[in-house]
Amino acid sequence: AVVSTQSTGTIALMVILMKGGLSLDIMDIKRVGFAVIRLAFLPCFVEATVFALLSVLLLDLPWIWGFMLGFVIAAVTPAIIVPCLDELKKRNYRIVDNNITTMLISASSFDDVVAISAYMVFLSSAFSDGKPLYLQIIQGPLEILIGISIGVVLGVILWVVPPTRDSKVDSRMRAMLVLFLGLSAVFGMGKVGYNGSGPLAVIVMCLTAIKGWQQDQLVTEVVDCLWYIGEPLLFGLVGRDIQFDFITTDILWKSIIVIFVSLSFRLITAFLAVSGIGLSLKEKIFVSFSWIPKATVQAAIGSYALAVATEKQADETVIGYSRTIVTVAVLIILVSAPLGSLLMYFTAPFLLQRVDQHERMSDDLELDSSVGKEK
């Protein structure tokens, strides 16, 4: 059961990273500018740092485990943000021509990659099995370097394999190769003790591959299909790992305090991250609200540390730290997912402008035209 939980979480992690890598469009990022990088990095690192500090003070976690929990919590979920944006677009809110949609979708995928990669690096450090201090210090940068290098090599391989001229055959082979190489990278690097390198290799592989492919919708559709199948199972597994007798009133109220304080810092940082790019005050507030929902990453990796700790037969203290991560991961889903989506829907009439029918048709034509050029 432990192995199946860890394996399922690892596969879900790989699929999330593939979705992120395949959905990132370098041209879109260039068009929106440096704001995507700021929005992906700054709120994530600020929230993770605040969460780590409060976890050490209130939840009695060591610093490494505090940062592990911080980066579990820091990842937003495109699975909630994107449907909300689509619905607001249907209601004729102005989110296309000012690049809010492009910025949020690109930054949310990037944000997940950053949070997961950082989490896996801290996970490796937490289970370093008595390695010397200097090896623990260099392990993080070393895993990043290894992950990027492997990802680039695998991505370049996908440029030339399969060597056929039939586009349909190419797409099918690419889909299978992406899945095979992704699984090999994540499970293989985990076996040799570099858990942080595998996920980073997957995202870099996808980014490198799509640069050579131009466009290949079938590969993206295969990954999306895997996610639709596995998502319900994933949430069921993370719920299964909760032990209600472990959740005392003390842990519950302290966790809620940590969640809301760190979310407050996230909102402020997100607001500042999109300053200076031409958005109005109300639009910047809307972007901040859209940066609240958490769900998929927390479900994917919330119980991962517990599975690793159980497999390694760690002591009860480490098991307790792992259960704290599971508990807080579930709480953040229950709090932030409905809160973020409700704020996006119900504040849109006050924070966003509506476009009339003529402007809407113009926006759609412009969007279709830009998509056509990219293809």
C-alpha positions, 0 to 999 in steps of 0.5 A: 500500500505504501509503495502504491501510494508513493508510486501514484503520487510520483506519477501524478507529480510527473503528469502535473509537470508535463502539463505545465511544461507542455502548456508553457508558451515562450512567445506568450511569456515574452509577450507578457514580459517579466511579470510572469517570472515575478508572479511565479517566483515571488509569491511562491517563495515569500509564502513558503518562507513565511509558512516555514517560519510559522511552522517552526514556531507554532507546529514544532517542525525543523527548518527543513520540514518547515520549508518542505511544508511551505513549498507544498502549500505555495503551489497554486492550481491551474485546474481551478484558475483556468476554468474560472478565467474561461467562465469570466471570459464568457461573461464578457469581462476584460481579461484577454486584451490586457493579458491577464489570462495569458499571464495567470495561466503561464505563471500558474504552470511555472509556479507549480514547477518552482514549488515542486522542484524546491520541495523535492530538493528539501525532501532529499535533504530531509532523508539524506541518511546521514550524509556529511554536512558538505554533501547536504549543502551542495546536494540542492544545487547539484540536483538542480544542475543534474535535472536541467542537464538531463532534461535538455538531453532528453528534450533534444532526443525528442526532436529527432526521435521518432525519425518518420515523416508521418505526422500522426505516427510522430505524435503517437510516438512522441506521446509514448516517449514523453511518458516513458522518459518522464517516468524514467527520469522521476523514478530513476533519479529517485532510486539513486537518491536525487529526488529533486532532479527527476521532476526538474528534468521532466519540466526542462525536457518538455520545454526543450521538446516543444521548442523543436516540435513547434506544435503537437496537440496530440501529446498535450491531449494524452497528458490531459487525459491521464490527468482526468483519469488520475485526479480523483484517485489522487485526492482519494489517496491523500484523504486516506492518509489523514489520521483524525486522532492525530488532528488535535484542536491545538494542531487545527487552530495553529494550522489555520493561523499559519495558513491565513497569515501566509496567504496574506503575505502571498496576496500582498506579494502577488499584488506587488509582482504585477505592479508596473505593467499597466494593470489598474488597481482593481485588476491587480487586486483580482490577480491577487485573489486568483493566486489563492486556490490550491489543490492539485499539487497539494494532493499530489505531493502532500502524502509523498513525504509520509510514503517515503518515511514509511518506506524507509522505516523512519522513527515516530518523530519523522512520521509525525512531521510527515503527518503534519504535512498531510494534515496541513495540505488537506486543510489548505485545499479545503480552505483555499480552493473554495475561497479563491474561486468564490473571490474570483467569481464574486469580485469580478463585477467590481474589479473587472470591466465588461466589454461590449459585444463589438469589442468582444468580437474584436478580442476573439478575432485578435486572439484567434489571429495570434493563435494562428500565427503561433501555429 
